[in-house]
Amino acid sequence: MRYRANVFVIEKFARLVRMTNLQVDAIMRGESFEDAMQTRRVPDAR
């Protein structure tokens, strides 16, 4: 982990810029949203 951040602050920022938690998670993992969704147990769930 390169940087540390408060999860609640990240969630509030995501709401501000109209992003979902899944999109933020993909960015934090360094993946595209589509690639990150393919690693989920239910890739079609959004």
Buried (B, 14 or more C-beta within 10 A) or exposed (E): EEEEEEEEEBEEEBEEEEBEEBBBBBBEEEBEBEEBBEEEEEEEEE
